[in-house]
Amino acid sequence: MTDPTRVWLISGCSSGFGRELAKAALARGERVVAGARRHDDLRDLIALDAERALPVLLDVTRPEDCAAAVDAALARFGRIDGVINNAGYGLVAALEDTGDADLRHNFETNFFGALNLTRAALPILRHQRSGVVVNISAAAAISNYAGFGAYGASKAALEFASEALRDELRGFGVRVMIVQPGPFRTDFISRSLKTVACSQPEYQASVGKFAAMLAKMSGRQTGDPAKAAGVILDAAAAENPPLRLVLGKYAQDKVRRKIAATLNELEQWGPAAAATDFNA
């Protein structure tokens, strides 16, 4: 599926999936517009192939940065074939302990930031009548955890916006894909995760336990981000990509448990809930 003319615009390339996706695309001979908030974070990435890699300063919470990144991609490469919304960060906190600033900033980055970059690129993709938008979600959007209320909600919001966007863009030949990764061995936990201390002892058994589990998991996750990058690029380049690409056995098992639990509740409460319709 390698195409040397393909151009990827990827946010959050300073680390994690963004960096691995950029490296994988360059290794395939494709072209990359790599976004990050600091140029220094991109130096070694651009050194891999300065001709086919374009660094751009990109803070997705700033619409003007998103517009400038799209303009830079067009000026350098003449087109954009894929937008990968990877920039984001995690927040571990009981909802009671989540301040307005943290809550809003999490959504500004994970949800509004992805929409900022997507909306900036959509006129180009529509005009081309081709391309793909890839939104990196999280296992927390399959079913959430105590302490991940704000983070999981921001990713779930992105997923449902993506569902609508898929149907809106169908007539333009533009595709949409959501990526649901399980635990992958990136530096997300050590670098891109903020933890707020529990204000009440009772939260230690839920939120505190979850925070401790994440800390213990760091560097020991089962998922290989380099392998994930290859699968993401393959799926994104496919003629009919999946709406949801569920990465890793952990996330796939989580989907199966969620479906089973939902069906079980539907069977248990379905007859009474269905009876709320008006009588024919």
Phi and psi in degrees as GROMACS dihedral restraints (atoms count N, CA, C in turn):
[ dihedral_restraints ]
;  ai    aj    ak    al  type     phi  dphi    fc
    3     4     5     6     1   -66.9    20    10
    4     5     6     7     1   135.7    20    10
    6     7     8     9     1  -137.8    20    10
    7     8     9    10     1   110.7    20    10
    9    10    11    12     1   -64.4    20    10
   10    11    12    13     1   -13.6    20    10
   12    13    14    15     1   -91.4    20    10
   13    14    15    16     1    -8.4    20    10
   15    16    17    18     1   -69.8    20    10
   16    17    18    19     1   138.5    20    10
   18    19    20    21     1  -121.1    20    10
   19    20    21    22     1   123.3    20    10
   21    22    23    24     1  -107.0    20    10
   22    23    24    25     1   132.0    20    10
   24    25    26    27     1  -106.8    20    10
   25    26    27    28     1   113.9    20    10
   27    28    29    30     1  -123.6    20    10
   28    29    30    31     1   127.3    20    10
   30    31    32    33     1   -92.6    20    10
   31    32    33    34     1   157.8    20    10
   33    34    35    36     1    67.4    20    10
   34    35    36    37     1    44.6    20    10
   36    37    38    39     1   -87.2    20    10
   37    38    39    40     1     3.6    20    10
   39    40    41    42     1   -71.1    20    10
   40    41    42    43     1   -21.3    20    10
   42    43    44    45     1  -164.7    20    10
   43    44    45    46     1   178.8    20    10
   45    46    47    48     1    60.8    20    10
   46    47    48    49     1  -144.7    20    10
   48    49    50    51     1   -61.0    20    10
   49    50    51    52     1   -37.1    20    10
   51    52    53    54     1   -58.7    20    10
   52    53    54    55     1   -46.6    20    10
   54    55    56    57     1   -65.3    20    10
   55    56    57    58     1   -43.8    20    10
   57    58    59    60     1   -65.7    20    10
   58    59    60    61     1   -37.5    20    10
   60    61    62    63     1   -65.6    20    10
   61    62    63    64     1   -42.8    20    10
   63    64    65    66     1   -62.9    20    10
   64    65    66    67     1   -45.0    20    10
   66    67    68    69     1   -62.4    20    10
   67    68    69    70     1   -41.7    20    10
   69    70    71    72     1   -65.9    20    10
   70    71    72    73     1   -41.7    20    10
   72    73    74    75     1   -64.6    20    10
   73    74    75    76     1   -42.9    20    10
   75    76    77    78     1   -64.7    20    10
   76    77    78    79     1   -38.7    20    10
   78    79    80    81     1   -63.8    20    10
   79    80    81    82     1   -25.5    20    10
   81    82    83    84     1   -84.9    20    10
   82    83    84    85     1    -4.0    20    10
   84    85    86    87     1    88.9    20    10
   85    86    87    88     1     9.3    20    10
   87    88    89    90     1   -90.7    20    10
   88    89    90    91     1   176.7    20    10
   90    91    92    93     1  -111.0    20    10
   91    92    93    94     1   146.6    20    10
   93    94    95    96     1  -135.3    20    10
   94    95    96    97     1   131.0    20    10
   96    97    98    99     1  -102.4    20    10
   97    98    99   100     1   107.4    20    10
   99   100   101   102     1  -100.1    20    10
  100   101   102   103     1   118.3    20    10
  102   103   104   105     1  -102.1    20    10
  103   104   105   106     1   140.1    20    10
  105   106   107   108     1  -158.6    20    10
  106   107   108   109     1   163.7    20    10
  108   109   110   111     1   -80.2    20    10
  109   110   111   112     1   -14.3    20    10
  111   112   113   114     1  -135.8    20    10
  112   113   114   115     1   131.3    20    10
  114   115   116   117     1   -62.2    20    10
  115   116   117   118     1   -34.4    20    10
  117   118   119   120     1   -59.5    20    10
  118   119   120   121     1   -28.9    20    10
  120   121   122   123     1   -72.8    20    10
  121   122   123   124     1    -9.3    20    10
  123   124   125   126     1  -111.5    20    10
  124   125   126   127     1    -3.5    20    10
  126   127   128   129     1   -57.4    20    10
  127   128   129   130     1   -49.8    20    10
  129   130   131   132     1   -70.4    20    10
  130   131   132   133     1   -29.4    20    10
  132   133   134   135     1   -68.3    20    10
  133   134   135   136     1   -46.8    20    10
  135   136   137   138     1   -66.3    20    10
  136   137   138   139     1   -30.2    20    10
  138   139   140   141     1   -63.9    20    10
  139   140   141   142     1   -18.9    20    10
  141   142   143   144     1   -64.3    20    10
  142   143   144   145     1   -35.5    20    10
  144   145   146   147     1  -168.0    20    10
  145   146   147   148     1    88.4    20    10
  147   148   149   150     1   -65.6    20    10
  148   149   150   151     1   -21.9    20    10
  150   151   152   153     1   -76.4    20    10
  151   152   153   154     1   -36.8    20    10
  153   154   155   156     1  -105.0    20    10
  154   155   156   157     1     0.1    20    10
  156   157   158   159     1  -118.2    20    10
  157   158   159   160     1   127.6    20    10
  159   160   161   162     1  -118.2    20    10
  160   161   162   163     1   116.0    20    10
  162   163   164   165     1   -81.9    20    10
  163   164   165   166     1   139.5    20    10
  165   166   167   168     1  -135.6    20    10
  166   167   168   169     1   139.4    20    10
  168   169   170   171     1   -72.7    20    10
  169   170   171   172     1   121.2    20    10
  171   172   173   174     1  -144.3    20    10
  172   173   174   175     1   105.4    20    10
  174   175   176   177     1  -104.6    20    10
  175   176   177   178     1   108.6    20    10
  177   178   179   180     1   -66.5    20    10
  178   179   180   181     1   -14.0    20    10
  180   181   182   183     1   -77.7    20    10
  181   182   183   184     1    -6.0    20    10
  183   184   185   186     1  -109.6    20    10
  184   185   186   187     1   105.2    20    10
  186   187   188   189     1   -55.0    20    10
  187   188   189   190     1   -33.0    20    10
  189   190   191   192     1   -66.2    20    10
  190   191   192   193     1   -33.1    20    10
  192   193   194   195     1   -65.6    20    10
  193   194   195   196     1   -40.4    20    10
  195   196   197   198     1   -64.7    20    10
  196   197   198   199     1   -44.1    20    10
  198   199   200   201     1   -62.3    20    10
  199   200   201   202     1   -41.4    20    10
  201   202   203   204     1   -66.1    20    10
  202   203   204   205     1   -36.7    20    10
  204   205   206   207     1   -64.9    20    10
  205   206   207   208     1   -41.6    20    10
  207   208   209   210     1   -63.8    20    10
  208   209   210   211     1   -45.1    20    10
  210   211   212   213     1   -60.7    20    10
  211   212   213   214     1   -41.0    20    10
  213   214   215   216     1   -64.9    20    10
  214   215   216   217     1   -39.9    20    10
  216   217   218   219     1   -61.9    20    10
  217   218   219   220     1   -44.0    20    10
  219   220   221   222     1   -67.3    20    10
  220   221   222   223     1   -41.2    20    10
  222   223   224   225     1   -63.7    20    10
  223   224   225   226     1   -36.7    20    10
  225   226   227   228     1   -86.0    20    10
  226   227   228   229     1   -44.2    20    10
  228   229   230   231     1  -116.3    20    10
  229   230   231   232     1   -13.6    20    10
  231   232   233   234     1    84.0    20    10
  232   233   234   235     1    -5.4    20    10
  234   235   236   237     1  -164.7    20    10
  235   236   237   238     1   169.2    20    10
  237   238   239   240     1  -135.8    20    10
  238   239   240   241     1   125.6    20    10
  240   241   242   243     1  -103.8    20    10
  241   242   243   244     1   -24.8    20    10
  243   244   245   246     1  -149.9    20    10
  244   245   246   247     1   134.0    20    10
  246   247   248   249     1  -109.7    20    10
  247   248   249   250     1   121.9    20    10
  249   250   251   252     1  -114.9    20    10
  250   251   252   253     1   110.4    20    10
  252   253   254   255     1   -87.4    20    10
  253   254   255   256     1    96.7    20    10
  255   256   257   258     1  -110.8    20    10
  256   257   258   259     1   -25.2    20    10
  258   259   260   261     1   -58.6    20    10
  259   260   261   262     1   135.0    20    10
  261   262   263   264     1   176.7    20    10
  262   263   264   265     1   171.0    20    10
  264   265   266   267     1  -151.1    20    10
  265   266   267   268     1   158.1    20    10
  267   268   269   270     1   -99.5    20    10
  268   269   270   271     1   157.4    20    10
  270   271   272   273     1  -140.1    20    10
  271   272   273   274     1   119.0    20    10
  273   274   275   276     1  -105.9    20    10
  274   275   276   277     1   115.6    20    10
  276   277   278   279     1  -168.7    20    10
  277   278   279   280     1   142.6    20    10
  279   280   281   282     1   -61.0    20    10
  280   281   282   283     1   144.7    20    10
  282   283   284   285     1   -59.0    20    10
  283   284   285   286     1   -34.4    20    10
  285   286   287   288     1   -64.0    20    10
  286   287   288   289     1   -29.4    20    10
  288   289   290   291     1   -93.8    20    10
  289   290   291   292     1    -0.1    20    10
  291   292   293   294     1   -85.1    20    10
  292   293   294   295     1   112.0    20    10
  294   295   296   297     1   -73.8    20    10
  295   296   297   298     1   161.5    20    10
  297   298   299   300     1   -57.7    20    10
  298   299   300   301     1   -41.0    20    10
  300   301   302   303     1   -64.2    20    10
  301   302   303   304     1   -45.3    20    10
  303   304   305   306     1   -65.2    20    10
  304   305   306   307     1   -42.5    20    10
  306   307   308   309     1   -61.5    20    10
  307   308   309   310     1   -48.6    20    10
  309   310   311   312     1   -68.5    20    10
  310   311   312   313     1   -38.4    20    10
  312   313   314   315     1   -67.1    20    10
  313   314   315   316     1   -35.1    20    10
  315   316   317   318     1   -62.9    20    10
  316   317   318   319     1   -43.9    20    10
  318   319   320   321     1   -70.7    20    10
  319   320   321   322     1   -36.4    20    10
  321   322   323   324     1   -59.9    20    10
  322   323   324   325     1   -37.2    20    10
  324   325   326   327     1   -82.8    20    10
  325   326   327   328     1   -56.0    20    10
  327   328   329   330     1   -75.0    20    10
  328   329   330   331     1   -33.0    20    10
  330   331   332   333     1  -106.2    20    10
  331   332   333   334     1   -64.7    20    10
  333   334   335   336     1   -64.3    20    10
  334   335   336   337     1   -35.3    20    10
  336   337   338   339     1   -61.4    20    10
  337   338   339   340     1   -44.6    20    10
  339   340   341   342     1   -62.9    20    10
  340   341   342   343     1   -39.3    20    10
  342   343   344   345     1   -70.3    20    10
  343   344   345   346     1   -32.9    20    10
  345   346   347   348     1   -58.6    20    10
  346   347   348   349     1   -49.7    20    10
  348   349   350   351     1   -69.4    20    10
  349   350   351   352     1   -40.1    20    10
  351   352   353   354     1   -61.0    20    10
  352   353   354   355     1   -48.4    20    10
  354   355   356   357     1   -66.1    20    10
  355   356   357   358     1   -31.6    20    10
  357   358   359   360     1   -66.3    20    10
  358   359   360   361     1   -34.1    20    10
  360   361   362   363     1   -89.6    20    10
  361   362   363   364     1   -20.2    20    10
  363   364   365   366     1   -58.5    20    10
  364   365   366   367     1   -41.4    20    10
  366   367   368   369     1   -57.3    20    10
  367   368   369   370     1   -34.5    20    10
  369   370   371   372     1   -69.7    20    10
  370   371   372   373     1   -47.5    20    10
  372   373   374   375     1   -63.9    20    10
  373   374   375   376     1   -40.0    20    10
  375   376   377   378     1   -64.3    20    10
  376   377   378   379     1   -43.2    20    10
  378   379   380   381     1   -63.3    20    10
  379   380   381   382     1   -39.7    20    10
  381   382   383   384     1   -71.0    20    10
  382   383   384   385     1   -25.0    20    10
  384   385   386   387     1    58.5    20    10
  385   386   387   388     1    39.3    20    10
  387   388   389   390     1  -164.4    20    10
  388   389   390   391     1   163.8    20    10
  390   391   392   393     1   125.9    20    10
  391   392   393   394     1   176.9    20    10
  393   394   395   396     1  -146.1    20    10
  394   395   396   397     1   143.1    20    10
  396   397   398   399     1  -111.0    20    10
  397   398   399   400     1   123.0    20    10
  399   400   401   402     1  -115.6    20    10
  400   401   402   403     1   121.1    20    10
  402   403   404   405     1  -111.2    20    10
  403   404   405   406     1   119.8    20    10
  405   406   407   408     1   -81.8    20    10
  406   407   408   409     1   115.9    20    10
  408   409   410   411     1  -101.6    20    10
  409   410   411   412     1  -142.6    20    10
  411   412   413   414     1  -162.2    20    10
  412   413   414   415     1   159.1    20    10
  414   415   416   417     1   -61.5    20    10
  415   416   417   418     1   -24.3    20    10
  417   418   419   420     1   -65.9    20    10
  418   419   420   421     1   -16.5    20    10
  420   421   422   423     1   -88.5    20    10
  421   422   423   424     1   -11.2    20    10
  423   424   425   426     1   -76.8    20    10
  424   425   426   427     1   -55.0    20    10
  426   427   428   429     1  -154.1    20    10
  427   428   429   430     1   141.8    20    10
  429   430   431   432     1   -94.9    20    10
  430   431   432   433     1   172.3    20    10
  432   433   434   435     1  -121.6    20    10
  433   434   435   436     1   152.4    20    10
  435   436   437   438     1   -60.1    20    10
  436   437   438   439     1   126.4    20    10
  438   439   440   441     1   101.5    20    10
  439   440   441   442     1   -14.8    20    10
  441   442   443   444     1  -109.8    20    10
  442   443   444   445     1    25.9    20    10
  444   445   446   447     1   -55.7    20    10
  445   446   447   448     1   -52.9    20    10
  447   448   449   450     1   -69.4    20    10
  448   449   450   451     1   -46.1    20    10
  450   451   452   453     1   -63.0    20    10
  451   452   453   454     1   -50.7    20    10
  453   454   455   456     1   -61.4    20    10
  454   455   456   457     1   -37.4    20    10
  456   457   458   459     1   -65.8    20    10
  457   458   459   460     1   -38.9    20    10
  459   460   461   462     1   -65.6    20    10
  460   461   462   463     1   -37.6    20    10
  462   463   464   465     1   -74.4    20    10
  463   464   465   466     1   -36.4    20    10
  465   466   467   468     1   -65.1    20    10
  466   467   468   469     1   -39.1    20    10
  468   469   470   471     1   -61.2    20    10
  469   470   471   472     1   -41.7    20    10
  471   472   473   474     1   -63.0    20    10
  472   473   474   475     1   -38.8    20    10
  474   475   476   477     1   -64.5    20    10
  475   476   477   478     1   -43.1    20    10
  477   478   479   480     1   -73.5    20    10
  478   479   480   481     1   -31.7    20    10
  480   481   482   483     1   -64.3    20    10
  481   482   483   484     1   -36.9    20    10
  483   484   485   486     1   -66.0    20    10
  484   485   486   487     1   -37.6    20    10
  486   487   488   489     1   -61.3    20    10
  487   488   489   490     1   -45.4    20    10
  489   490   491   492     1   -64.5    20    10
  490   491   492   493     1   -42.6    20    10
  492   493   494   495     1   -61.6    20    10
  493   494   495   496     1   -38.3    20    10
  495   496   497   498     1   -56.7    20    10
  496   497   498   499     1   -46.0    20    10
  498   499   500   501     1   -72.4    20    10
  499   500   501   502     1   -33.2    20    10
  501   502   503   504     1   -66.4    20    10
  502   503   504   505     1   -33.6    20    10
  504   505   506   507     1   -95.8    20    10
  505   506   507   508     1    -3.3    20    10
  507   508   509   510     1   -56.2    20    10
  508   509   510   511     1   -40.7    20    10
  510   511   512   513     1   -72.6    20    10
  511   512   513   514     1   -10.2    20    10
  513   514   515   516     1  -101.5    20    10
  514   515   516   517     1     0.5    20    10
  516   517   518   519     1    76.2    20    10
  517   518   519   520     1    15.5    20    10
  519   520   521   522     1  -103.0    20    10
  520   521   522   523     1   131.3    20    10
  522   523   524   525     1  -104.3    20    10
  523   524   525   526     1   159.6    20    10
  525   526   527   528     1  -132.7    20    10
  526   527   528   529     1   136.2    20    10
  528   529   530   531     1  -138.2    20    10
  529   530   531   532     1   137.7    20    10
  531   532   533   534     1  -105.2    20    10
  532   533   534   535     1   135.8    20    10
  534   535   536   537     1  -110.0    20    10
  535   536   537   538     1   124.0    20    10
  537   538   539   540     1  -112.4    20    10
  538   539   540   541     1    91.9    20    10
  540   541   542   543     1   -86.8    20    10
  541   542   543   544     1   144.9    20    10
  543   544   545   546     1   -81.9    20    10
  544   545   546   547     1  -152.7    20    10
  546   547   548   549     1   -75.4    20    10
  547   548   549   550     1   115.4    20    10
  549   550   551   552     1  -116.8    20    10
  550   551   552   553     1   150.9    20    10
  552   553   554   555     1   -81.4    20    10
  553   554   555   556     1    65.6    20    10
  555   556   557   558     1  -105.0    20    10
  556   557   558   559     1  -176.2    20    10
  558   559   560   561     1   -97.9    20    10
  559   560   561   562     1    25.8    20    10
  561   562   563   564     1   -57.1    20    10
  562   563   564   565     1   -46.6    20    10
  564   565   566   567     1   -67.9    20    10
  565   566   567   568     1   -41.8    20    10
  567   568   569   570     1   -80.8    20    10
  568   569   570   571     1   -26.0    20    10
  570   571   572   573     1  -114.5    20    10
  571   572   573   574     1   -33.5    20    10
  573   574   575   576     1  -119.4    20    10
  574   575   576   577     1    29.0    20    10
  576   577   578   579     1  -131.7    20    10
  577   578   579   580     1   124.2    20    10
  579   580   581   582     1  -104.8    20    10
  580   581   582   583     1   135.8    20    10
  582   583   584   585     1  -120.0    20    10
  583   584   585   586     1   130.8    20    10
  585   586   587   588     1  -106.0    20    10
  586   587   588   589     1   129.8    20    10
  588   589   590   591     1   -62.6    20    10
  589   590   591   592     1   143.4    20    10
  591   592   593   594     1   -69.5    20    10
  592   593   594   595     1   133.8    20    10
  594   595   596   597     1   -83.6    20    10
  595   596   597   598     1   -20.6    20    10
  597   598   599   600     1  -125.4    20    10
  598   599   600   601     1   139.1    20    10
  600   601   602   603     1   -57.6    20    10
  601   602   603   604     1   -32.9    20    10
  603   604   605   606     1   -62.4    20    10
  604   605   606   607     1   -25.8    20    10
  606   607   608   609     1   -75.0    20    10
  607   608   609   610     1   -13.7    20    10
  609   610   611   612     1   -63.4    20    10
  610   611   612   613     1   -32.6    20    10
  612   613   614   615     1   -72.9    20    10
  613   614   615   616     1   -17.4    20    10
  615   616   617   618     1  -116.0    20    10
  616   617   618   619     1   -69.5    20    10
  618   619   620   621     1   -66.7    20    10
  619   620   621   622     1   -45.2    20    10
  621   622   623   624     1   -62.3    20    10
  622   623   624   625     1   -40.5    20    10
  624   625   626   627     1   -63.6    20    10
  625   626   627   628     1   -41.0    20    10
  627   628   629   630     1   -65.6    20    10
  628   629   630   631     1   -43.0    20    10
  630   631   632   633     1   -61.9    20    10
  631   632   633   634     1   -41.6    20    10
  633   634   635   636     1   -66.0    20    10
  634   635   636   637     1   -37.1    20    10
  636   637   638   639     1   -64.5    20    10
  637   638   639   640     1   -41.9    20    10
  639   640   641   642     1   -62.6    20    10
  640   641   642   643     1   -44.8    20    10
  642   643   644   645     1   -60.5    20    10
  643   644   645   646     1   -41.2    20    10
  645   646   647   648     1   -69.2    20    10
  646   647   648   649     1   -30.2    20    10
  648   649   650   651     1   -75.5    20    10
  649   650   651   652     1   -25.0    20    10
  651   652   653   654     1   -55.1    20    10
  652   653   654   655     1   125.8    20    10
  654   655   656   657     1    83.8    20    10
  655   656   657   658     1    -2.5    20    10
  657   658   659   660     1  -123.4    20    10
  658   659   660   661     1    10.2    20    10
  660   661   662   663     1   -60.0    20    10
  661   662   663   664     1   151.5    20    10
  663   664   665   666     1   -81.6    20    10
  664   665   666   667     1   -21.2    20    10
  666   667   668   669     1   -84.1    20    10
  667   668   669   670     1   140.5    20    10
  669   670   671   672     1   -98.2    20    10
  670   671   672   673     1   110.0    20    10
  672   673   674   675     1   -64.5    20    10
  673   674   675   676     1   -28.9    20    10
  675   676   677   678     1   -67.4    20    10
  676   677   678   679     1   -42.8    20    10
  678   679   680   681     1   -64.5    20    10
  679   680   681   682     1   -40.1    20    10
  681   682   683   684     1   -61.6    20    10
  682   683   684   685     1   -41.1    20    10
  684   685   686   687     1   -59.3    20    10
  685   686   687   688     1   -42.1    20    10
  687   688   689   690     1   -63.1    20    10
  688   689   690   691     1   -43.2    20    10
  690   691   692   693     1   -67.0    20    10
  691   692   693   694     1   -40.7    20    10
  693   694   695   696     1   -61.1    20    10
  694   695   696   697     1   -46.6    20    10
  696   697   698   699     1   -64.7    20    10
  697   698   699   700     1   -39.9    20    10
  699   700   701   702     1   -61.2    20    10
  700   701   702   703     1   -47.8    20    10
  702   703   704   705     1   -66.0    20    10
  703   704   705   706     1   -41.0    20    10
  705   706   707   708     1   -65.2    20    10
  706   707   708   709     1   -30.4    20    10
  708   709   710   711     1   -86.1    20    10
  709   710   711   712     1    -7.4    20    10
  711   712   713   714     1   -69.7    20    10
  712   713   714   715     1   155.1    20    10
  714   715   716   717     1   -63.9    20    10
  715   716   717   718     1   -37.9    20    10
  717   718   719   720     1  -129.0    20    10
  718   719   720   721     1    81.0    20    10
  720   721   722   723     1   -69.7    20    10
  721   722   723   724     1   155.2    20    10
  723   724   725   726     1   -68.2    20    10
  724   725   726   727     1   150.1    20    10
  726   727   728   729     1   -63.9    20    10
  727   728   729   730     1   -42.7    20    10
  729   730   731   732     1  -123.4    20    10
  730   731   732   733     1   122.3    20    10
  732   733   734   735     1  -102.2    20    10
  733   734   735   736     1   109.2    20    10
  735   736   737   738     1   -96.4    20    10
  736   737   738   739     1   113.0    20    10
  738   739   740   741     1   -98.8    20    10
  739   740   741   742     1   125.1    20    10
  741   742   743   744     1    92.4    20    10
  742   743   744   745     1   151.4    20    10
  744   745   746   747     1   -63.8    20    10
  745   746   747   748     1   -36.7    20    10
  747   748   749   750     1   -58.6    20    10
  748   749   750   751     1   -50.5    20    10
  750   751   752   753     1   -66.5    20    10
  751   752   753   754     1   -38.1    20    10
  753   754   755   756     1   -65.7    20    10
  754   755   756   757     1   -40.8    20    10
  756   757   758   759     1   -64.1    20    10
  757   758   759   760     1   -36.6    20    10
  759   760   761   762     1   -64.1    20    10
  760   761   762   763     1   -40.1    20    10
  762   763   764   765     1   -62.6    20    10
  763   764   765   766     1   -44.4    20    10
  765   766   767   768     1   -62.3    20    10
  766   767   768   769     1   -41.1    20    10
  768   769   770   771     1   -66.2    20    10
  769   770   771   772     1   -38.7    20    10
  771   772   773   774     1   -65.3    20    10
  772   773   774   775     1   -44.0    20    10
  774   775   776   777     1   -63.2    20    10
  775   776   777   778     1   -43.9    20    10
  777   778   779   780     1   -62.8    20    10
  778   779   780   781     1   -42.9    20    10
  780   781   782   783     1   -66.6    20    10
  781   782   783   784     1   -38.8    20    10
  783   784   785   786     1   -65.6    20    10
  784   785   786   787     1   -43.6    20    10
  786   787   788   789     1   -65.2    20    10
  787   788   789   790     1   -37.4    20    10
  789   790   791   792     1   -63.5    20    10
  790   791   792   793     1   -44.3    20    10
  792   793   794   795     1   -65.4    20    10
  793   794   795   796     1   -37.1    20    10
  795   796   797   798     1   -64.0    20    10
  796   797   798   799     1   -41.2    20    10
  798   799   800   801     1   -66.3    20    10
  799   800   801   802     1   -39.1    20    10
  801   802   803   804     1   -71.4    20    10
  802   803   804   805     1   -43.9    20    10
  804   805   806   807     1  -108.4    20    10
  805   806   807   808     1    -5.1    20    10
  807   808   809   810     1   -58.1    20    10
  808   809   810   811     1   -49.8    20    10
  810   811   812   813     1   -58.6    20    10
  811   812   813   814     1   -45.5    20    10
  813   814   815   816     1   -66.3    20    10
  814   815   816   817     1   -40.4    20    10
  816   817   818   819     1   -69.6    20    10
  817   818   819   820     1   -35.9    20    10
  819   820   821   822     1   -67.5    20    10
  820   821   822   823     1   -27.2    20    10
  822   823   824   825     1   -72.1    20    10
  823   824   825   826     1    -2.7    20    10
  825   826   827   828     1   -79.5    20    10
  826   827   828   829     1    -7.8    20    10
  828   829   830   831     1   -69.5    20    10
  829   830   831   832     1   154.4    20    10
  831   832   833   834     1   -61.1    20    10
  832   833   834   835     1   145.3    20    10
  834   835   836   837     1   -68.2    20    10
  835   836   837   838     1   138.2    20    10
